[in-house]
Amino acid sequence: MARTFYDQIAANRRNSVVLALIVIALFGALGFSIGYAVSGSATGAVAVMAGALLLGGLLSVGSYFGGDTLVLSVSGAKEVDETSAPQLLNVVREMAIAANVPMPKVYVIDDTAPNAFATGRDPKHASVAITTGLLEKLDREELQGVMAHELSHVRNFDIRFALLVGVLVGSIALLADFFLRFTFWGGGRRSRDSDRGGGNGLQVVFMVVAILLSILAPIAARLVQLAVNRQREYLADASSVELTRNPYGIERALAKISSDQEVLEVANRATQHMYFTNPIKKFEERASGLFSTHPATLDRINRLRQLTGDAPLQGAEAAQLSGLD
């Protein structure tokens, strides 16, 4: 049965919130366990958990105000205007009006690999970056589909959402690494040796739990982060159809960009999740098959085809797209 884009938007938004709550719960559980293992008291556990959340908050503030500038800089993006890129500005303005968001700053990356991304902390401070390859290889309908997808990220506050989850995942890794080093150098032994009136048995239990969480939580959090990213891509795809009323433009763009063999040199592991499709191709040495930042292109296209009631891609067409991600 065909699903409307409203169904997909609601489902993907719910899934993203649930996944983000899982990351927060992991962070809190890790902080509490480490705190109890070190201090042997609930008060100490709460204090460590609060300190960990404060650290995550401080890191979030730094990324919130400076993250977009850094990403645009390392990507080699140059701002354009009506004089240098009139057609691109026209398409972006059309989609900004459709999304009911302010006109973002528009940047171009001089690279023949077709791709694009959006960044910024909110719709009033948003930017979109497009490669020259995307402008050369896509027609207007396809470009509209990609720009609607990126402005959907802006409208849905996906950048801020991904930032929150990313900072929490990084904080989990920092806290886990610190605790494992602390334990390795004897901190855990000293804590266990200081028996404080019968609470030592519970403290030992929390020490074991903290060690296990310090090993497993960063991996679990990273997997959840990737799942969040994939849900936000599905959401932006569905939102793109809502804005353009044309699922075929973004569908063709997905197939064309994913099939392109050009390598986007300026992309890296830290920024790859921001792009319209995964900029790091499967055949590259820097590619990682274990952690995928984007849903499979074939899956994205078939979800779009559900919106129109079209049959999913099969046979030669599906085989051509399968395994590209």
Secondary structure, 3 states (H helix, E strand, C coil): CCCCHHHHHHHHHHHHHHHHHHHHHHHHHHHHHHHHHHHCCHHHHHHHHHHHHHHHHHHHHHHHHHHHHHHHHHCCEEECCCCCCHHHHHHHHHHHHHHCCCCCEEEEECCCCCCEEEEECCHHHEEEEEEHHHHHHCCHHHHHHHHHHHHHHHHCCHHHHHHHHHHHHHHHHHHHHHHHHHHHCCHHHHHHHCCCCCCHHHHHHHHHHHHHHHHHHHHHHHHHHHHHHHHHHHHHHHHHHHHHCCHHHHHHHHHHHHHCCCCCCCCCCCCHHHECCCCCCCCCCCCCCCCCCCCCHHHHHHHHHHHHCCCCCCHHHHHHHCCCC
